[in-house]
Amino acid sequence: QEQLVESGGGLVQAGGSLRLSCAASRRIFSGNTMAWYRQVSGKQRELVAIITGGGNERRYADSVKGRFSISRDIYRNTLYLEMNNLKPEDTGVYYCTLPKFDYWGRGTQVTVSS
């Protein structure tokens, strides 16, 4: 399985910001839809944001609309999730995924304190 490596998680106060990154190999990154999911303790993994291969279509969970932004850098083969105005309910493990091949990263922990 190809590697997806997330980074950028951490501890932040409510109202703060974080930017998550997901590095992938060019072979799998180019032209493929990619997404961010998160898993909150005791709940099912949920889709946070998704972006098409060309980057021209993006969708978000209702709970993060207006606060999170997904993007991709085709030169760095990296997926990003910019998270602003973070809330305690955003706390969880965030995963980068490539749905076409069902590839998942190991996740990065985001903790938002109130």
ZAMARGU-4260 file (C-alpha; in steps of 0.2 Angstrom, whole numbers, plus 5000, padded with zeros to 4 digits):
<rodrens>
0) 5000/5000/5000 | 5006/5017/4996 | 5009/5029/5010 | 4999/5044/5016 | 5008/5053/5029
5) 4998/5066/5039 | 5006/5080/5050 | 5001/5096/5058 | 4990/5090/5072 | 4991/5097/5090
10) 4983/5105/5105 | 4975/5122/5102 | 4963/5133/5111 | 4945/5135/5105 | 4945/5149/5092
15) 4962/5144/5086 | 4969/5137/5069 | 4978/5122/5063 | 4984/5117/5046 | 4985/5098/5043
20) 4996/5091/5029 | 4996/5074/5020 | 5010/5069/5009 | 5008/5056/4996 | 5018/5049/4982
25) 5016/5058/4965 | 5010/5041/4957 | 4994/5041/4968 | 4991/5059/4971 | 4990/5065/4954
30) 4972/5066/4947 | 4964/5057/4961 | 4950/5063/4973 | 4956/5064/4991 | 4948/5067/5007
35) 4950/5071/5026 | 4940/5060/5038 | 4940/5062/5057 | 4936/5050/5071 | 4930/5057/5088
40) 4931/5045/5103 | 4916/5033/5103 | 4909/5039/5087 | 4911/5032/5069 | 4923/5040/5057
45) 4915/5054/5047 | 4919/5063/5031 | 4926/5081/5034 | 4931/5087/5017 | 4934/5080/5000
50) 4942/5087/4984 | 4942/5081/4967 | 4958/5077/4957 | 4959/5093/4948 | 4954/5103/4964
55) 4940/5111/4956 | 4926/5103/4967 | 4926/5103/4985 | 4913/5098/4998 | 4912/5099/5017
60) 4903/5092/5031 | 4890/5104/5037 | 4898/5105/5054 | 4914/5113/5047 | 4908/5123/5032
65) 4914/5141/5033 | 4928/5136/5045 | 4938/5122/5036 | 4946/5123/5019 | 4953/5108/5009
70) 4966/5111/4996 | 4980/5102/4986 | 4997/5106/4980 | 5001/5096/4964 | 5019/5101/4964
75) 5022/5095/4982 | 5010/5080/4981 | 5002/5086/4997 | 4984/5088/5003 | 4980/5101/5016
80) 4966/5105/5028 | 4966/5122/5035 | 4955/5123/5051 | 4950/5140/5058 | 4939/5144/5073
85) 4941/5127/5080 | 4929/5121/5093 | 4931/5107/5106 | 4919/5096/5096 | 4932/5096/5082
90) 4944/5086/5093 | 4948/5069/5086 | 4960/5060/5075 | 4961/5066/5057 | 4964/5054/5043
95) 4970/5058/5025 | 4962/5046/5013 | 4962/5041/4994 | 4945/5034/4992 | 4948/5026/4974
100) 4961/5014/4982 | 4955/5014/5000 | 4972/5021/5006 | 4972/5028/5023 | 4985/5037/5033
105) 4989/5033/5051 | 4980/5049/5057 | 4985/5065/5067 | 4978/5070/5083 | 4969/5087/5085
110) 4964/5092/5102 | 4954/5108/5105 | 4953/5114/5123 | 4939/5125/5129
</rodrens>
